[in-house]
Amino acid sequence: MFKNHIQKKLEKYVQKYFLKHPEVKLVAVSGSVGKTSTKIAIGTILSQKFRVRMEMTNHNTPMSAPLAVLGIAYPENIRSPFAWMRVFKAARKRIKDPTDVDVIVQELGIDRVGEMAQFARYLKPDIGLVTAVAPEHMEFLHNIETVAEEEIMLANISELALINRDDIEGRFAELITDSRISTYGTSGAAEYRVEIEDFSIGEGYTCKLISPELQSETIAKIKVLGEHNLRPVVAGMAVAIQLGMDMQSIVIGIEAVRPVAGRMNIIKGMDDSVLIDDSYNSSPSSAEAALQTLYQLDAPQRIAILGDMNELGVVSAAEHEKLGSLCDPDLLDWVITVGRESEKYLAPAARQRGCQVKSFDSAIDAGSFAHSVLKSQAIVLAKGSQDSVFLEEALKILLHSISDDSKLVRQDDRWKRRKDDLFQKI
């Protein structure tokens, strides 16, 4: 009852804020994967012209999203009535004061049926962007059709919707009832897209930007790794065009985009190795994309450290086995797994393909083994879910410099304490 009371008050404050400040635009981002990278790419590009509010972490739940929209810190003690009284006071002040932003970019996360409808009670985005429909939180959502219904609902409650043409199956188009729809992606089918002209692991991609509004050739350098990580940048370009930004500012913004910690972030490793930190989280689609990106990179040795993909419910065994079957012995020197699901399902499938496989319960043990087999100029990919896996700790052992641990995800004291507790129990 207390939580419901808090929730309803927060929703009313958000409604009052937009009624008081109708000039503020809301860009909302949903999807099975890529929400945070897309949000940050959009915010980075828009900040070249607009004052942007964008919460840098992932406060995207029905309880935390209203505070992120209002720019109010989430209370440390959520059970304290006094903490929420301070939040309500800050919300009333935010409504009353002149606005300090032009655009709010907010991600919306769902893991249960009905949560997008909760957001719809109080949010009416000017632009709603759906990044992907893929297996997620399957212990609660159960099947991909339900995932699609939840995620695509954002398109139907927004004034304008942008849909990732590459990562949403065409059969889900029937769920879209809003006629103001545009598509983005990296394939030729998308209205907003890029064409890759050049790539290097150090400089990223040189791309031609394509949109219905562009009449002349426009080139931008995009410093990300993996074709799937170009799509958030294209999303940012599409949003910026829709909000009236000039192309010069858009290109400057695009070239300022950098990978988010833990999301295909390149870090220098020992013995001139390259570490790809994709350890923030993992899902079947993002893990496959990361693995395919690794295959495209030239190196004398490739190592994939693959951790459990959590929250897959009844499809967990099949999805881990599928990922293991994608491990190519001609392109991987070692497959190192972390977690019980990966050991039970992914590792046997990779061995059946002919891969060298080693399994561990702990990311630290996995990192120690990778250290023992690492060759000069190797490329190491770390991809796994955050809870119970934390593969950034495997990469920490392989860093060129210990000072680079600040480039890894989840390195604040709160996360370190949580990980220490976990590793002591393993």
N, C-alpha and C positions, 0 to 999 in steps of 0.2 A: 504493500500500500504506500509506504514511504517513497519507494522508487518511482511508482506511477505518478505520485504527486509531483515529485521533482521533474519527471519527464514532461508532464503537461505544462508546468510553469515555464520550462526552458523553451518548449515549442511556441508558447504564446509570446515570449520575449522576442524570439526570432521573427515571428509574424509582425509584431509591432515595429521591429527594427526596419523591415523592408517597407512597411506602410509609411513610416516616418522618413525613410530615405529611398524613395523609388528610383533615384538616379543611380544607385549602386547595382551593378550587374552581378548575377550569380551564375557561375559556371560549375556544374556538378559532374563528377566523374564516377561511373560505376563499372563493374566488370569483374570477371573471374580472376584475371591476372593483369598486372601492369598499371594499376590505379595510381600508385604513388609516383612512379616514373612519369606517367602522363601528366599528373597534377603538377609536378615540379617543372616539367618541360613547358607546359602552358604558362605557369606563373613566371618562369624565367623570360620567356618571349614577351609576354604582356607587360612586364615591368619596364621594358624599354620606353613605353609611352604612358602606362597607367600606374596609379598607386594600387598595389595588389596585396590582399590579405590571403596568406596561404600557410596553413599550419604544417610545419616541416616533418612532423612525425605522422603517425597514422591514426589520429583520433577520428574515426569514421563510423563509430557505432551509434545507434539511436540515442544513447545517453551522452556521448562525448561530441558528436558532430555539431549540435547546437552551440556549444561553447566555442568550438573551432570557428564556426561561422561568425560568431560575435567577437572573436579574438580575446577570449577570457580563458585563463589557465584552468585546467581541470584540477579539482581539489585532490590533494594527496589522501585525505581521509574522507572517503565518500559516504561514510556512515555518520558524519558529524553534522547535526543541524546547523551549527554555527558556521561551518565551512560553506554550506549552501546558502546561508543568509548573506555571507559576503559575496558569493557568486551572484545572487539576485540583485544585490546593491550595485555591483559592477555592470550588470546587464541593463538596469534602469538608467544608469549614467551613460552607457553606450548608446541607448536609444535617444536620450535627451540631447547629447552633445552633437556638434556638427560632425559629419562623417569624415573619417581619416583615410578612406579607401574609395577607389573607383570600381574595382572588380574583386569579388571574392571567389577563389577557386577551392572547391571542397570535394573531397572524395567521400563516397558513401559505400560502406561495406555491409554485406548481408551474409548471414550464415544460417538463417532460419526463414521458413515461409512466413510472409506477411511483413517483413522488416522494411522492404521498399515502400509498401503501403503506409507504414509509419512515417517515413520521410515525406511521403506525398501529402500527409496531413498539414504540413506547415511550410514546405519548400515548393516553390514554383520557379525552377531554373530558367534563366534566359537561354542558356545553352546546356543541354544534357548530352554527355558523351559516354558511350558504352564501348569499353576496350576489348572485351572478349566474352565468349560463353564457352566454358570448359569445366571439367569436373572440379568441384570445390565443396568443402563442408558437406560431403555426401552422407555423413552419418545423420544429418538433419534434413538435407534437401533431397536425398535418395536417388534422383535421376536427373539427367541432363535437361530434360524438358522443363522440370521445375526450376532449375538454375536459369534457363533462358527466360521463363516467365518473370522471375524476380528481377533479373538484371535489365531486361529490355523494357520493363515498366518505366524506367527513368526516361526513355525516349518519348513515351506517351504523356508524361506529365510536364514536359519541357516545351518552351516556345519554339525552339529549334533543336533538332537532334543530330548528332554526328555519330555514325556507326562505323566501327572497324570492319572494313569489307573483307579483310584477310582472315580474321580470327573468330568470325561468327558465321555459322553455316547458313546457307541461303534458305533452308527450310524454316528458319525461325523468323523470316520476314513477315510471315502471316500474323505474328504477334504485334507488329507495329501498326498502330492505328493513326498516328500523327502523319500528316502529309508533308510536313516541313522536315524532310530527312535529307542529309547529305552523307556521303561515304568518304572514308579516308583509308590509307594503307600504303603498301609498297607494290601492290600488283596493278596491272594495267586497268583492272575493273574499277578501281577507286577514283572518285572525282578529284580528291586532294591526294597527291602522291609524290613520290620522288623516284627518279631514275638514277641508279648508281653509275658513276663514271669512273671512279677510282677508289682504292682502299689501301691503307697500310695500318698495321696494328698500332703504330705510334701516333699517326695523324688522323685516323678515322676515315670517314667517307667523304668523297667529293660528289655532290649530288645536284642534279637538275630538279628544281622545284616546279611542280605542275599543279595548276588549279584552274577552274573555269574562268576566274577573273584575270589571270595572267596572260598578257598579249605578247610579251617578249621573253627570251630565255633568261632565267635567273639561276645562278649557281651559288651553292652554300657548302661550307665544310662542316660536317657534323661529327663531333668527336665522341662517338659511342662505339660499342663493339656488339656486333650481331644485327642482322637485318631486322629481327623482331624489336630491337631497341631504336630503330629508325621510326617506327610507327608512333610512339609518343611524341616525337618531334614533329611529325607530320600533323598530328592532332593539334599541337600548339600552333602550327602555321594556320590550320583551318580556323581555329578559334580566333586568332589574331585578325585574319582577313574578315571574318564575320563581324568583328567589333570595330572594323574600320581602320586598322593600322596600315601604314604605308610599307611597301616592300623593303625599303632600305632598313627601316627599324626592325622589321621581321627577320631579315637576314642577320643583322647584328645580334638579335636575340637568339636565333637558332645557333649561331656560332658560339654563344656563351653557355649553351647547355652542356652539362657534364654528367657522367653517370652518378647515380646516387650510391652511397656506401652500401655494399652488399648486393648490388644489382649490376652484374657484369662489369665490375670496376677493376681496372688493370693496375696491379701493384708490382713493383720490382721485387723479385725473389733472389735467394742466394744462388751463387754460381751462374749469374746472368740469366736466371730463369725468369719466366713471366707467370705471375699468379693472376688468375681470373676469379675474383671474389664475387660469386653469385649466391652467397650463403644466407641472404636475408630470409628467403622462404623458398618453397618448392611446390610445384604442382606438375602433373603429367605434361601439360603443354609447354610450360616454361622450361622444364628439365630437358625435354626433347630439343627445344630451340637452342638451349645452351650447349648441348652435346653436338648438335649439327654445326654450331659456330666453331667449336673447338676443332672439329674435323677439317674445317676450311683453312686453318692456320698452319703454316709450315713450321716444323720444329723437329729436332732430332729425337725428341721423346715427348709423348703426350700422356698425361696422367689425369684420370677423372676420379675425383673423390665425390661419391654420390651418397647422400644421406636419405633417411626415411622421408617420404612425402606424407605428412600427417593429414588427418581429418578426411580421409577418403572412404571411410566406412566399408561397405560391402564390396566396393570395387578396388580396395587397396591391393589385394593379392594380384589381381589381373593387371593393374596399372604398374606395379613394381616389376612384374614379370615382363611386361611390354617394354619398359625402359631398359631392362637388362638385355632384351633381345636386340635393342638398338645399339648396343655396345659392339663395335667393330674391331676385331683383333688386328686387322691391317692398319687401323688408324689409332689404336690405343695400346700403349705399352703396359699399363696397369689400370685396372678398375679396383678402386678401394671403396668399400662400403662401410657405412656407419648406421647402426640401428638394427633392430630385430626384423622389421619388415624387409629391409634391403638384404639382410643376410639370408632370410628365408626364401625370398622370391626373386629379387633382382640378381643376386650373386649366382645362383644356379643357372639362370637364363644366360647370363654373360659367359659363364664357363662353357655352356653348351655351344655358344658361338665360337669358342676357342680362345677367349680372353684369359689373361693372367688375372686372378682375382684374389684379394685379401680382404677379410671382413673383420670389423672391430665394433665393440660396444661404445667406445669413446672417441670423440673427435681428436683428443690429444694423442691417443694411441695411433690413430690413423695418420696424424701429422708426423709422428715420430717414424712410422714406417715409410711414409713418403720421403722423408728426409734421408733415410738409409738407402733408397733406390734412386734418388734424384740425380739426373745427369745435367751437365752444363747446357744452358740454353733451352732447357725443357719448358713446356707450357703445362701448367697445372690448373685444372678447373675444380672449384669446390661448389657444389650445389646440393642444398638440403633444406629442410624446414627448420624453423627457429626453435620451437619447443622440443626438448630432449635430444637435439642434434647439435646445433651451434657449430657448424663447420668452419666458421671464422677462426676458431681456436686451433684447428688443424693448420690453417695457413699461417698463423702467427709463428709457428715453428719454422716455417720456410722463408720468412722475410729476409730481405737483404740487410735491413737495418731494423733494430728493435724499436727505434723511434717511429717507424712506419706503422706500428700497431694502431695509431690514431686514425689511419685510413680505413681500418676494418670496421665493420658494423658492430653495434652493441658493445661499446668499450667504456661506457660510463659506469660509475660505482654500483648503481642499482643492478645492472645486468651482470656485472662481474660477480657480485655476491650470489646472484641466482645461479650462475653457471658453476661457481665454486661448490655450492650445495649439491648440484646435480652430479658433478664429476666425483665428488666424494662418495656418493651412493653407488656409483657404477663399479 
